[in-house]
């Protein structure tokens, strides 16, 4: 991997999905990979959805991550 690709990957993994609690994308991805299949399950595992916004900001982003992950896995198994 070239340095620019490494930087882009690092920034993507460490982007804050839950702004209220400062939780980065990599924790959400890990929870989804380990079997969390709904917004409620991800929130329980990661601790998101309980900050000042009560999930209004991070909820849609988490739903997007879930959809992307399931779409990707459906292509692999199909």
C-alpha positions as CSV (number, residue, x, y, z in Angstrom):
1,X,0.0,0.0,0.0
2,X,1.3,3.4,-0.9
3,X,1.5,6.2,1.7
4,X,-1.5,8.0,0.4
5,X,-3.6,4.9,0.5
6,X,-2.5,4.1,4.0
7,X,-3.4,7.7,5.1
8,X,-6.8,7.4,3.4
9,X,-7.5,4.0,5.1
10,X,-6.4,5.3,8.5
11,X,-8.6,8.4,8.2
12,X,-11.6,6.3,7.1
13,X,-11.2,3.8,10.0
14,X,-10.8,6.6,12.6
15,X,-13.6,8.9,11.3
16,X,-15.9,9.6,14.2
17,X,-19.3,8.1,13.5
18,X,-20.7,8.9,17.0
19,X,-19.8,12.5,17.4
20,X,-21.3,12.8,20.9
21,X,-19.2,10.0,22.4
22,X,-16.3,10.2,19.9
23,X,-16.6,6.6,18.7
24,X,-14.7,5.9,15.5
25,X,-15.9,3.9,12.5
26,X,-13.6,0.9,13.2
27,X,-15.5,0.0,16.4
28,X,-18.8,-0.1,14.4
29,X,-17.3,-2.2,11.7
30,X,-15.9,-4.6,14.3
31,X,-19.3,-5.0,16.0
32,X,-21.0,-5.6,12.6
33,X,-18.4,-8.1,11.6
34,X,-18.9,-9.9,14.9
35,X,-22.6,-10.4,14.2
36,X,-24.5,-7.2,15.2
37,X,-27.2,-7.0,12.6
38,X,-29.4,-4.1,13.7
39,X,-29.0,-0.5,14.8
40,X,-30.0,-1.5,18.4
41,X,-27.5,-4.3,18.6
42,X,-24.7,-2.1,17.3
43,X,-25.7,0.7,19.8
44,X,-25.6,-1.9,22.7
45,X,-22.2,-3.2,21.7
46,X,-20.5,0.0,20.9
47,X,-22.3,2.4,23.2
48,X,-23.6,4.7,20.6
49,X,-27.1,6.2,20.4
50,X,-27.0,7.3,24.0
51,X,-25.2,10.6,23.7
52,X,-26.7,14.1,23.6
53,X,-28.4,13.6,20.2
54,X,-29.8,10.1,21.2
55,X,-28.6,8.7,17.9
56,X,-30.1,11.3,15.6
57,X,-26.7,12.0,14.0
58,X,-25.0,8.6,14.2
59,X,-28.1,6.4,13.6
60,X,-28.3,7.0,9.8
61,X,-24.5,6.4,9.5
62,X,-24.7,3.1,11.4
63,X,-27.7,2.0,9.2
64,X,-25.6,2.8,6.2
65,X,-22.6,0.8,7.5
66,X,-25.0,-2.2,8.2
67,X,-26.5,-2.0,4.7
68,X,-23.0,-1.8,3.0
69,X,-21.7,-4.7,5.0
70,X,-24.8,-6.9,4.3
71,X,-24.7,-5.9,0.6
72,X,-21.1,-6.8,0.4
73,X,-21.6,-10.2,2.1
74,X,-24.6,-11.0,-0.1
75,X,-22.5,-10.5,-3.2
76,X,-19.8,-12.8,-1.8
77,X,-22.2,-15.6,-1.0
78,X,-24.4,-15.2,-4.1
